[in-house]
Amino acid sequence: MRTTLNIDDKILAEVIEATGEKSKSKAVNMALARYVRQKKIENLLSMAGNMEIDDTSVEQARVDKQREERIEKLWRERS
């Protein structure tokens, strides 16, 4: 999307240097993407300790194994 923005020349030069991009557009897009990512990370970190997360990986592995065994059994029965 094309947008006309008034960006301070010094800040734009810093963004270009920080991102290593040669294109102003790419540099600004990269900087914005990094900013949004950082805000999302901060948001997740602020939730630390506020949620209880159950580790269901062992149960999921058991269910996956059962499903694979059922599929294998069906294939054997068809052969």
Secondary structure, DSSP 4 states (H G I P E B T S, - for coil): --------HHHHHHHHHHH--SSHHHHHHHHHHHHHHHHHHHHHHHTTTT------HHHHHHHHHHHHHHHHHHHHHH-
